[in-house]
Amino acid sequence: MKLGVNLLNFGPGTDPGALRGGAQTIEGLGFDLLMVSDHIVITPDVAERYPAPFYEPFSTLSWLAGLTTRIRLGTTVLITPYRHPLLTARTAANLDRLSGGRLVLGVGVGWARQEFAALGIPFEQRGRLTDDHLRDIRAAWADTASYGERRIPLWVGGNSDAGLRRAVRLGDAWHPLRCTMPWLREAADRLRSVAEEQRLPVPALAPRIALRLTAAPVEGPRRLAGEGTIDQVMDDLDQLRLLGAESVVLDHYNGDPRETCHPQVGRQALATVAAHFNPPPRTGTEQS
């Protein structure tokens, strides 16, 4: 199982320097994947949680590709109905080729009704549009002479039953966002059942979980995976490994835009997890 990180590409504390420093820190800590979010119009419903400035994901990842060497780059999640599918197919394929095959395309249906209205896209049709767009993107990528031969991993987000079905039909992985461990275990069973019913392969499990380290344990049924002491978080990661997760993305943003002004807090939490997930080898003296 590999670990990734949701890099904050929005908010009052985010600028090119913060993005550069965050990306290079994440890669330096040994994480496998760096992902960014997506919004185009910062309408009031978006601004409550994801305020300006908001750095567009494809151009941001293209820039970060030149500042990193190994880490994979992705979206968590690209709001599929916002862009023409052929534009998404071309932009994603170009980014993948220019980065040396490092792109993971996480996609979702979107939730911000005001942003849909500002873009002139019918909110009520976002599920159907997402399905149609993903089929068109897959069809475009089949032209390997034009788009490249590598199969770009397509992670389909969504915690609803419709999201599960979409992941089975159209995705390489299911990418649920910020959930409890009991819910995720039950949903993973439903994912397998849906795949069996449709006689399709079970997509990989690649959740994005919270990362909020606390000094005292967090108790109760509403505790999100990734919340609590470092022992609790590491236990969550062990449980996800047993569930068969291929990748887990850590999200240290807890919804307060002021957090973006203090990136060192999130980076320290990431460093703590990295040290426990991949502990340094013991020296000969320690082994004796």
KOLMARTI-794006 format. One line per 8 residues: number of its first residue (from 1); for each residue y, x, z of N, C-alpha, C. Coordinates in nm, 3 decimals. Layout:
// KOLMARTI-794006
NUM = Y:X:Z:Y:X:Z:Y:X:Z; ...
END
This chain:
// KOLMARTI-794006
1 = -0.120:0.084:0.000:0.000:0.000:0.000:0.125:0.087:0.000; 0.221:0.050:-0.083:0.344:0.127:-0.095:0.461:0.050:-0.036; 0.563:0.124:0.007:0.681:0.063:0.068:0.803:0.082:-0.021; 0.881:-0.024:-0.031:1.009:-0.019:-0.101:1.120:-0.066:-0.010; 1.243:-0.062:-0.063:1.361:-0.096:0.016:1.456:-0.179:-0.071; 1.513:-0.282:-0.009:1.620:-0.358:-0.072:1.753:-0.288:-0.044; 1.811:-0.225:-0.145:1.940:-0.156:-0.131:2.052:-0.257:-0.150; 2.146:-0.262:-0.055:2.253:-0.360:-0.062:2.352:-0.321:-0.172
9 = 2.367:-0.408:-0.273:2.460:-0.383:-0.384:2.574:-0.483:-0.383; 2.618:-0.520:-0.263:2.724:-0.618:-0.247:2.791:-0.596:-0.112; 2.904:-0.662:-0.092:2.967:-0.665:0.038:3.083:-0.568:0.054; 3.166:-0.590:0.157:3.289:-0.511:0.173:3.266:-0.363:0.195; 3.149:-0.325:0.245:3.123:-0.183:0.269:3.053:-0.113:0.154; 3.030:-0.185:0.046:2.955:-0.127:-0.065:3.048:-0.077:-0.174; 3.029:0.048:-0.213:3.104:0.109:-0.322:3.011:0.211:-0.388; 3.055:0.277:-0.494:2.965:0.372:-0.560:2.911:0.480:-0.466
17 = 2.992:0.526:-0.374:2.944:0.627:-0.281:2.834:0.575:-0.191; 2.848:0.451:-0.143:2.744:0.393:-0.059:2.615:0.371:-0.137; 2.628:0.328:-0.263:2.510:0.307:-0.346:2.439:0.440:-0.373; 2.517:0.541:-0.406:2.459:0.673:-0.432:2.389:0.726:-0.307; 2.459:0.722:-0.194:2.402:0.774:-0.071:2.279:0.696:-0.027; 2.284:0.563:-0.043:2.169:0.482:-0.006:2.047:0.513:-0.091; 2.068:0.522:-0.223:1.956:0.549:-0.313:1.894:0.685:-0.286; 1.977:0.785:-0.268:1.924:0.918:-0.247:1.857:0.931:-0.110
25 = 1.909:0.859:-0.009:1.844:0.859:0.122:1.708:0.792:0.114; 1.701:0.678:0.047:1.575:0.604:0.035:1.471:0.689:-0.038; 1.511:0.754:-0.146:1.417:0.840:-0.217:1.377:0.959:-0.131; 1.474:1.017:-0.060:1.444:1.133:0.024:1.350:1.101:0.138; 1.349:0.977:0.186:1.259:0.937:0.294:1.118:0.910:0.245; 1.099:0.915:0.114:0.965:0.900:0.059:0.926:0.760:0.018; 1.020:0.667:0.017:0.986:0.532:-0.025:0.956:0.530:-0.175; 0.875:0.433:-0.214:0.825:0.425:-0.351:0.917:0.348:-0.444
33 = 0.997:0.255:-0.390:1.068:0.158:-0.472:1.203:0.124:-0.410; 1.303:0.113:-0.494:1.438:0.072:-0.456:1.473:-0.051:-0.538; 1.515:-0.160:-0.471:1.545:-0.284:-0.542:1.684:-0.334:-0.505; 1.749:-0.403:-0.599:1.881:-0.461:-0.575:1.878:-0.609:-0.610; 1.981:-0.680:-0.565:1.990:-0.824:-0.582:2.071:-0.860:-0.706; 2.083:-0.991:-0.731:2.150:-1.039:-0.852:2.236:-1.161:-0.823; 2.363:-1.150:-0.858:2.453:-1.265:-0.873:2.556:-1.226:-0.977; 2.610:-1.325:-1.046:2.709:-1.298:-1.151:2.846:-1.350:-1.111
41 = 2.851:-1.474:-1.062:2.976:-1.535:-1.019:2.971:-1.553:-0.868; 3.068:-1.496:-0.798:3.066:-1.504:-0.651:3.139:-1.631:-0.609; 3.070:-1.744:-0.628:3.122:-1.873:-0.587:3.115:-1.886:-0.434; 3.182:-1.985:-0.376:3.183:-1.994:-0.230:3.044:-1.995:-0.166; 2.946:-2.063:-0.229:2.813:-2.066:-0.168:2.747:-1.930:-0.170; 2.775:-1.850:-0.273:2.723:-1.713:-0.278:2.796:-1.624:-0.178; 2.930:-1.637:-0.173:3.013:-1.548:-0.093:2.984:-1.556:0.056; 2.931:-1.669:0.103:2.899:-1.681:0.245:2.800:-1.575:0.290
49 = 2.710:-1.539:0.201:2.605:-1.443:0.238:2.614:-1.314:0.158; 2.659:-1.323:0.034:2.663:-1.207:-0.056:2.803:-1.194:-0.115; 2.900:-1.149:-0.035:3.039:-1.147:-0.081:3.067:-1.031:-0.177; 3.181:-1.044:-0.244:3.227:-0.938:-0.333:3.264:-0.814:-0.251; 3.261:-0.698:-0.318:3.221:-0.677:-0.457:3.069:-0.688:-0.474; 3.027:-0.736:-0.591:2.885:-0.747:-0.620:2.858:-0.665:-0.747; 2.772:-0.567:-0.733:2.742:-0.476:-0.844:2.622:-0.530:-0.924; 2.647:-0.558:-1.051:2.546:-0.618:-1.140:2.422:-0.530:-1.142
57 = 2.301:-0.591:-1.136:2.181:-0.511:-1.112:2.143:-0.415:-1.224; 2.148:-0.457:-1.350:2.100:-0.369:-1.456:2.190:-0.245:-1.471; 2.321:-0.264:-1.468:2.409:-0.148:-1.482:2.399:-0.059:-1.359; 2.383:-0.119:-1.241:2.369:-0.041:-1.118:2.241:0.043:-1.121; 2.130:-0.019:-1.159:2.004:0.054:-1.164:2.004:0.162:-1.271; 2.073:0.136:-1.383:2.084:0.239:-1.487:2.156:0.362:-1.432; 2.262:0.339:-1.358:2.336:0.450:-1.298:2.252:0.522:-1.193; 2.183:0.445:-1.110:2.101:0.506:-1.005:1.981:0.581:-1.064
65 = 1.935:0.539:-1.182:1.825:0.611:-1.246:1.863:0.757:-1.273; 1.991:0.779:-1.306:2.038:0.914:-1.332:2.064:0.995:-1.207; 2.066:0.929:-1.090:2.091:0.997:-0.963:1.963:1.019:-0.883; 1.851:0.967:-0.933:1.722:0.982:-0.866:1.622:1.037:-0.966; 1.507:1.075:-0.917:1.409:1.138:-1.006:1.273:1.071:-1.004; 1.232:1.017:-0.890:1.095:0.971:-0.873:1.084:0.822:-0.842; 1.174:0.772:-0.762:1.159:0.638:-0.706:1.164:0.531:-0.814; 1.080:0.428:-0.798:1.086:0.315:-0.890:1.209:0.231:-0.861
73 = 1.253:0.155:-0.961:1.378:0.080:-0.954:1.350:-0.065:-0.990; 1.407:-0.160:-0.915:1.374:-0.298:-0.944:1.479:-0.397:-0.899; 1.452:-0.524:-0.931:1.540:-0.635:-0.894:1.466:-0.729:-0.799; 1.537:-0.773:-0.696:1.478:-0.864:-0.597:1.582:-0.968:-0.557; 1.600:-1.069:-0.638:1.535:-1.092:-0.766:1.643:-1.119:-0.871; 1.607:-1.093:-0.998:1.692:-1.131:-1.109:1.683:-1.283:-1.124; 1.799:-1.350:-1.132:1.800:-1.495:-1.144:1.781:-1.528:-1.292; 1.660:-1.565:-1.325:1.614:-1.572:-1.464:1.698:-1.663:-1.553
81 = 1.739:-1.783:-1.509:1.813:-1.870:-1.601:1.953:-1.821:-1.638; 2.007:-1.721:-1.567:2.145:-1.680:-1.589:2.167:-1.604:-1.719; 2.060:-1.549:-1.778:2.076:-1.465:-1.897:1.983:-1.514:-2.007; 2.025:-1.497:-2.130:1.936:-1.529:-2.242:1.811:-1.442:-2.230; 1.694:-1.498:-2.251:1.571:-1.420:-2.229:1.561:-1.297:-2.318; 1.614:-1.303:-2.439:1.607:-1.185:-2.525:1.701:-1.075:-2.477; 1.812:-1.114:-2.416:1.900:-1.013:-2.356:1.831:-0.948:-2.237; 1.766:-1.029:-2.153:1.692:-0.973:-2.040:1.580:-0.881:-2.087
89 = 1.506:-0.926:-2.188:1.395:-0.845:-2.239:1.445:-0.710:-2.290; 1.555:-0.712:-2.365:1.607:-0.588:-2.423:1.664:-0.497:-2.314; 1.744:-0.554:-2.225:1.807:-0.472:-2.120:1.702:-0.410:-2.028; 1.604:-0.490:-1.990:1.499:-0.439:-1.902:1.417:-0.330:-1.972; 1.382:-0.352:-2.098:1.302:-0.253:-2.170:1.378:-0.123:-2.187; 1.508:-0.133:-2.218:1.588:-0.011:-2.233:1.597:0.065:-2.101; 1.622:-0.008:-1.992:1.631:0.056:-1.862:1.499:0.124:-1.826; 1.389:0.057:-1.856:1.259:0.115:-1.825:1.238:0.245:-1.902
97 = 1.271:0.246:-2.028:1.250:0.366:-2.110:1.345:0.478:-2.069; 1.470:0.444:-2.043:1.568:0.547:-2.006:1.540:0.606:-1.868; 1.473:0.530:-1.782:1.443:0.580:-1.647:1.307:0.649:-1.640; 1.238:0.657:-1.751:1.106:0.719:-1.748:0.996:0.627:-1.700; 1.010:0.497:-1.727:0.906:0.402:-1.689:0.906:0.367:-1.542; 1.024:0.347:-1.484:1.033:0.324:-1.340:1.071:0.181:-1.301; 1.085:0.090:-1.397:1.138:-0.043:-1.366:1.030:-0.138:-1.316; 1.066:-0.217:-1.214:0.990:-0.334:-1.170:1.087:-0.453:-1.180
105 = 1.051:-0.554:-1.260:1.140:-0.667:-1.280:1.097:-0.782:-1.190; 1.167:-0.798:-1.078:1.146:-0.912:-0.991:1.236:-1.027:-1.035; 1.180:-1.146:-1.046:1.254:-1.260:-1.102:1.240:-1.382:-1.011; 1.340:-1.471:-1.021:1.337:-1.595:-0.944:1.416:-1.703:-1.014; 1.416:-1.822:-0.954:1.481:-1.937:-1.017:1.628:-1.952:-0.976; 1.667:-1.896:-0.862:1.805:-1.911:-0.814:1.820:-2.029:-0.721; 1.930:-2.027:-0.645:1.952:-2.130:-0.544:2.097:-2.176:-0.533; 2.193:-2.101:-0.590:2.336:-2.127:-0.568:2.387:-2.229:-0.670
113 = 2.395:-2.354:-0.628:2.433:-2.463:-0.718:2.571:-2.439:-0.782; 2.666:-2.390:-0.704:2.801:-2.368:-0.758:2.802:-2.258:-0.863; 2.721:-2.156:-0.844:2.713:-2.048:-0.941:2.653:-2.099:-1.072; 2.550:-2.182:-1.064:2.494:-2.243:-1.184:2.601:-2.321:-1.259; 2.680:-2.400:-1.184:2.785:-2.480:-1.248:2.889:-2.391:-1.315; 2.927:-2.281:-1.249:3.026:-2.190:-1.307:2.976:-2.127:-1.437; 2.845:-2.107:-1.447:2.786:-2.048:-1.567:2.748:-2.152:-1.672; 2.767:-2.281:-1.639:2.734:-2.387:-1.733:2.585:-2.407:-1.753
121 = 2.505:-2.378:-1.650:2.359:-2.390:-1.658:2.315:-2.503:-1.566; 2.235:-2.597:-1.615:2.194:-2.711:-1.532:2.104:-2.668:-1.416; 2.152:-2.690:-1.295:2.080:-2.648:-1.175:1.944:-2.715:-1.165; 1.937:-2.844:-1.199:1.812:-2.918:-1.183:1.704:-2.871:-1.279; 1.742:-2.798:-1.384:1.644:-2.751:-1.481:1.606:-2.605:-1.462; 1.643:-2.546:-1.348:1.625:-2.402:-1.331:1.477:-2.362:-1.331; 1.388:-2.449:-1.280:1.247:-2.416:-1.282:1.190:-2.411:-1.423; 1.221:-2.514:-1.502:1.173:-2.516:-1.640:1.233:-2.402:-1.720
129 = 1.364:-2.376:-1.700:1.428:-2.267:-1.772:1.363:-2.133:-1.738; 1.332:-2.114:-1.611:1.268:-1.989:-1.570:1.133:-1.973:-1.638; 1.053:-2.077:-1.639:0.923:-2.069:-1.706:0.940:-2.034:-1.854; 1.031:-2.105:-1.922:1.052:-2.081:-2.065:1.102:-1.939:-2.089; 1.196:-1.893:-2.006:1.252:-1.759:-2.024:1.144:-1.652:-2.003; 1.061:-1.669:-1.902:0.958:-1.568:-1.876:0.858:-1.561:-1.991; 0.824:-1.675:-2.047:0.734:-1.673:-2.164:0.801:-1.600:-2.280; 0.930:-1.626:-2.301:1.001:-1.560:-2.410:1.013:-1.410:-2.387
137 = 1.034:-1.369:-2.263:1.042:-1.226:-2.232:0.908:-1.159:-2.259; 0.800:-1.221:-2.215:0.667:-1.166:-2.241:0.641:-1.155:-2.392; 0.680:-1.260:-2.466:0.658:-1.258:-2.610:0.738:-1.148:-2.676; 0.861:-1.126:-2.632:0.943:-1.019:-2.689:0.881:-0.883:-2.660; 0.836:-0.861:-2.539:0.777:-0.732:-2.502:0.649:-0.703:-2.579; 0.587:-0.807:-2.635:0.465:-0.784:-2.714:0.494:-0.703:-2.839; 0.620:-0.700:-2.883:0.662:-0.618:-2.997:0.686:-0.476:-2.945; 0.579:-0.401:-2.927:0.589:-0.270:-2.863:0.669:-0.170:-2.945
145 = 0.674:-0.188:-3.075:0.752:-0.096:-3.157:0.900:-0.107:-3.124; 0.944:-0.226:-3.086:1.085:-0.249:-3.057:1.118:-0.232:-2.909; 1.025:-0.273:-2.822:1.055:-0.279:-2.679:0.983:-0.173:-2.596; 0.893:-0.098:-2.655:0.819:0.002:-2.580:0.681:-0.046:-2.543; 0.592:0.049:-2.522:0.451:0.017:-2.500:0.417:-0.009:-2.354; 0.498:0.039:-2.259:0.460:0.021:-2.119:0.477:-0.124:-2.077; 0.381:-0.175:-2.005:0.390:-0.311:-1.950:0.476:-0.306:-1.824; 0.595:-0.361:-1.831:0.685:-0.362:-1.716:0.632:-0.462:-1.614
153 = 0.610:-0.419:-1.490:0.560:-0.514:-1.389:0.659:-0.628:-1.368; 0.607:-0.751:-1.370:0.688:-0.870:-1.353:0.648:-0.935:-1.221; 0.738:-0.926:-1.122:0.713:-0.983:-0.990:0.784:-1.118:-0.983; 0.710:-1.223:-0.961:0.768:-1.357:-0.959:0.792:-1.400:-0.815; 0.919:-1.424:-0.782:0.956:-1.467:-0.649:0.943:-1.617:-0.632; 0.965:-1.661:-0.509:0.959:-1.803:-0.479:0.857:-1.834:-0.373; 0.901:-1.899:-0.265:0.811:-1.932:-0.154:0.752:-2.072:-0.165; 0.790:-2.147:-0.268:0.742:-2.284:-0.285:0.608:-2.286:-0.358
161 = 0.546:-2.403:-0.361:0.422:-2.417:-0.437:0.447:-2.391:-0.585; 0.563:-2.435:-0.635:0.597:-2.408:-0.775:0.607:-2.258:-0.800; 0.660:-2.184:-0.702:0.668:-2.039:-0.716:0.530:-1.975:-0.719; 0.438:-2.025:-0.637:0.301:-1.974:-0.640:0.237:-1.997:-0.778; 0.252:-2.118:-0.830:0.192:-2.149:-0.960:0.254:-2.063:-1.070; 0.386:-2.042:-1.062:0.454:-1.961:-1.162:0.405:-1.816:-1.157; 0.386:-1.765:-1.037:0.337:-1.627:-1.022:0.199:-1.611:-1.084; 0.113:-1.712:-1.065:-0.022:-1.705:-1.121:-0.017:-1.709:-1.273
169 = 0.065:-1.798:-1.328:0.070:-1.817:-1.473:0.138:-1.702:-1.545; 0.247:-1.650:-1.484:0.338:-1.565:-1.560:0.364:-1.429:-1.499; 0.315:-1.402:-1.379:0.351:-1.278:-1.312:0.238:-1.180:-1.297; 0.278:-1.056:-1.272:0.182:-0.952:-1.232:0.168:-0.947:-1.081; 0.271:-0.995:-1.010:0.268:-0.998:-0.864:0.347:-1.118:-0.816; 0.310:-1.166:-0.697:0.388:-1.269:-0.628:0.477:-1.199:-0.527; 0.606:-1.237:-0.526:0.708:-1.166:-0.449:0.779:-1.263:-0.355; 0.711:-1.310:-0.249:0.777:-1.399:-0.154:0.880:-1.324:-0.071
177 = 0.978:-1.399:-0.019:1.091:-1.336:0.049:1.100:-1.383:0.194; 1.106:-1.287:0.287:1.139:-1.308:0.428:1.066:-1.428:0.487; 0.948:-1.404:0.540:0.863:-1.511:0.592:0.791:-1.462:0.717; 0.726:-1.554:0.785:0.646:-1.517:0.902:0.507:-1.474:0.856; 0.439:-1.399:0.940:0.304:-1.355:0.903:0.206:-1.473:0.894; 0.208:-1.568:0.989:0.114:-1.682:0.973:0.137:-1.758:0.843; 0.262:-1.780:0.808:0.290:-1.850:0.681:0.238:-1.769:0.563; 0.259:-1.639:0.565:0.218:-1.557:0.451:0.066:-1.554:0.437
185 = -0.006:-1.549:0.550:-0.152:-1.551:0.542:-0.201:-1.681:0.478; -0.141:-1.793:0.520:-0.181:-1.922:0.463:-0.142:-1.930:0.315; -0.023:-1.880:0.281:0.022:-1.884:0.142:-0.063:-1.795:0.052; -0.109:-1.682:0.106:-0.196:-1.594:0.027:-0.328:-1.665:-0.007; -0.378:-1.745:0.087:-0.498:-1.825:0.058:-0.469:-1.927:-0.052; -0.352:-1.992:-0.044:-0.316:-2.089:-0.148:-0.301:-2.021:-0.283; -0.246:-1.899:-0.284:-0.231:-1.826:-0.409:-0.367:-1.803:-0.475; -0.464:-1.762:-0.395:-0.598:-1.741:-0.449:-0.659:-1.871:-0.500
193 = -0.634:-1.981:-0.428:-0.688:-2.110:-0.471:-0.626:-2.155:-0.602; -0.495:-2.136:-0.616:-0.429:-2.173:-0.741:-0.484:-2.092:-0.858; -0.502:-1.963:-0.836:-0.556:-1.878:-0.943:-0.697:-1.922:-0.981; -0.777:-1.956:-0.879:-0.914:-2.001:-0.908:-0.912:-2.132:-0.985; -0.824:-2.225:-0.946:-0.815:-2.354:-1.016:-0.775:-2.335:-1.162; -0.683:-2.241:-1.186:-0.635:-2.219:-1.322:-0.720:-2.117:-1.399; -0.822:-2.064:-1.332:-0.911:-1.966:-1.392:-0.831:-1.847:-1.447; -0.742:-1.800:-1.363:-0.658:-1.686:-1.397:-0.670:-1.581:-1.287
201 = -0.639:-1.454:-1.318:-0.645:-1.350:-1.216:-0.545:-1.378:-1.103; -0.581:-1.336:-0.984:-0.489:-1.349:-0.870:-0.382:-1.239:-0.884; -0.254:-1.276:-0.888:-0.152:-1.172:-0.896:-0.148:-1.088:-0.769; -0.098:-0.968:-0.782:-0.084:-0.880:-0.666:0.014:-0.943:-0.566; 0.001:-0.904:-0.442:0.091:-0.950:-0.335:0.194:-0.841:-0.310; 0.323:-0.877:-0.323:0.431:-0.780:-0.306:0.549:-0.847:-0.235; 0.537:-0.875:-0.105:0.643:-0.948:-0.035:0.764:-0.860:-0.002; 0.877:-0.927:0.012:0.996:-0.864:0.071:1.010:-0.920:0.211
209 = 1.005:-0.832:0.310:1.010:-0.877:0.449:1.137:-0.825:0.515; 1.169:-0.883:0.627:1.284:-0.838:0.704:1.259:-0.698:0.761; 1.366:-0.632:0.800:1.356:-0.511:0.882:1.467:-0.517:0.985; 1.430:-0.555:1.107:1.526:-0.562:1.218:1.456:-0.507:1.341; 1.485:-0.381:1.371:1.421:-0.315:1.485:1.494:-0.350:1.614; 1.417:-0.380:1.717:1.472:-0.415:1.848:1.407:-0.330:1.955; 1.475:-0.317:2.067:1.419:-0.240:2.179:1.309:-0.317:2.250; 1.326:-0.449:2.261:1.226:-0.534:2.327:1.152:-0.615:2.222
217 = 1.029:-0.651:2.250:0.952:-0.730:2.154:1.019:-0.864:2.123; 1.004:-0.908:2.000:1.050:-1.041:1.958:0.929:-1.132:1.959; 0.939:-1.242:2.032:0.826:-1.333:2.048:0.859:-1.468:1.985; 0.756:-1.548:1.967:0.775:-1.684:1.920:0.728:-1.704:1.777; 0.700:-1.830:1.741:0.643:-1.860:1.609:0.739:-1.837:1.494; 0.869:-1.829:1.521:0.968:-1.813:1.414:0.999:-1.666:1.385; 0.932:-1.574:1.454:0.957:-1.432:1.428:0.917:-1.398:1.286; 1.010:-1.341:1.212:0.981:-1.300:1.075:0.901:-1.170:1.075
225 = 0.817:-1.155:0.976:0.752:-1.026:0.955:0.860:-0.919:0.939; 0.844:-0.809:1.012:0.943:-0.702:1.006:1.048:-0.706:1.115; 1.041:-0.806:1.203:1.134:-0.816:1.315:1.064:-0.774:1.444; 1.136:-0.696:1.526:1.082:-0.659:1.656:1.081:-0.510:1.678; 0.998:-0.467:1.771:0.988:-0.324:1.801:0.920:-0.253:1.685; 0.928:-0.121:1.686:0.862:-0.046:1.578:0.712:-0.071:1.582; 0.654:-0.091:1.701:0.511:-0.121:1.708:0.481:-0.255:1.641; 0.567:-0.355:1.663:0.547:-0.484:1.598:0.557:-0.472:1.446
233 = 0.657:-0.397:1.399:0.676:-0.382:1.255:0.557:-0.309:1.193; 0.510:-0.205:1.259:0.395:-0.133:1.204:0.269:-0.221:1.206; 0.257:-0.307:1.307:0.145:-0.400:1.308:0.155:-0.499:1.192; 0.277:-0.546:1.164:0.296:-0.634:1.049:0.254:-0.564:0.920; 0.291:-0.438:0.905:0.253:-0.364:0.784:0.101:-0.346:0.777; 0.038:-0.323:0.891:-0.108:-0.314:0.892:-0.171:-0.446:0.849; -0.116:-0.558:0.898:-0.169:-0.688:0.860:-0.149:-0.714:0.711; -0.036:-0.672:0.659:-0.010:-0.690:0.515:-0.106:-0.606:0.432
241 = -0.137:-0.489:0.480:-0.235:-0.405:0.410:-0.371:-0.475:0.408; -0.409:-0.535:0.521:-0.537:-0.606:0.526:-0.536:-0.729:0.436; -0.419:-0.789:0.417:-0.408:-0.903:0.325:-0.419:-0.860:0.179; -0.412:-0.729:0.156:-0.423:-0.679:0.020:-0.291:-0.656:-0.049; -0.182:-0.648:0.029:-0.051:-0.626:-0.034:-0.051:-0.494:-0.111; 0.002:-0.500:-0.231:0.015:-0.381:-0.314:0.140:-0.303:-0.278; 0.248:-0.378:-0.255:0.377:-0.320:-0.216:0.442:-0.412:-0.115; 0.525:-0.355:-0.029:0.606:-0.432:0.064:0.748:-0.377:0.057
249 = 0.845:-0.466:0.038:0.985:-0.427:0.029:1.054:-0.462:0.160; 1.119:-0.364:0.220:1.188:-0.383:0.348:1.333:-0.422:0.322; 1.378:-0.527:0.391:1.514:-0.579:0.373:1.585:-0.578:0.507; 1.674:-0.480:0.526:1.740:-0.466:0.656:1.871:-0.545:0.664; 1.900:-0.629:0.564:2.021:-0.712:0.568:1.988:-0.843:0.638; 2.063:-0.874:0.743:2.035:-0.993:0.823:2.138:-1.105:0.805; 2.219:-1.095:0.699:2.305:-1.207:0.663:2.450:-1.195:0.701; 2.489:-1.094:0.776:2.629:-1.075:0.815:2.690:-0.970:0.722
257 = 2.787:-1.009:0.637:2.845:-0.913:0.542:2.903:-0.788:0.608; 2.941:-0.797:0.736:2.995:-0.679:0.804:2.892:-0.568:0.816; 2.763:-0.603:0.805:2.658:-0.501:0.810:2.676:-0.398:0.699; 2.732:-0.440:0.585:2.747:-0.346:0.474:2.846:-0.236:0.504; 2.929:-0.255:0.606:3.026:-0.152:0.645:2.964:-0.045:0.735; 2.840:-0.067:0.776:2.773:0.027:0.866:2.635:0.062:0.810; 2.631:0.125:0.694:2.500:0.151:0.631:2.410:0.243:0.711; 2.470:0.322:0.801:2.388:0.416:0.878:2.290:0.343:0.970
265 = 2.322:0.220:1.009:2.231:0.145:1.095:2.102:0.113:1.020; 2.117:0.061:0.899:1.999:0.032:0.819:1.922:0.157:0.782; 1.994:0.263:0.751:1.926:0.387:0.713:1.846:0.444:0.829; 1.897:0.430:0.950:1.822:0.480:1.065:1.695:0.400:1.085; 1.703:0.268:1.066:1.583:0.185:1.077:1.481:0.225:0.973; 1.527:0.252:0.851:1.436:0.295:0.745:1.372:0.429:0.779; 1.451:0.520:0.834:1.397:0.651:0.871:1.289:0.637:0.979; 1.310:0.544:1.073:1.211:0.522:1.178:1.080:0.470:1.120
273 = 1.090:0.373:1.029:0.969:0.319:0.967:0.900:0.427:0.884; 0.979:0.502:0.808:0.919:0.607:0.723:0.844:0.709:0.807; 0.900:0.745:0.922:0.836:0.845:1.007:0.703:0.794:1.064; 0.695:0.665:1.090:0.571:0.608:1.143:0.472:0.574:1.032; 0.521:0.538:0.916:0.433:0.500:0.806:0.369:0.623:0.741; 0.449:0.728:0.728:0.401:0.854:0.672:0.434:0.966:0.769; 0.364:0.976:0.881:0.398:1.079:0.980:0.377:1.218:0.922; 0.462:1.314:0.962:0.447:1.450:0.911:0.315:1.510:0.955
281 = 0.256:1.599:0.873:0.129:1.661:0.912:0.147:1.747:1.037; 0.044:1.750:1.119:0.050:1.832:1.240:0.034:1.979:1.204; 0.097:2.063:1.281:0.084:2.206:1.259:-0.049:2.255:1.316; -0.084:2.378:1.282:-0.209:2.434:1.333:-0.212:2.439:1.484; -0.097:2.467:1.548:-0.092:2.472:1.694:-0.119:2.336:1.753; -0.057:2.229:1.691:-0.076:2.095:1.742:-0.221:2.050:1.725; -0.285:2.092:1.615:-0.422:2.049:1.589:-0.520:2.113:1.688; -0.484:2.228:1.737:-0.573:2.295:1.832:-0.555:2.238:1.972
END
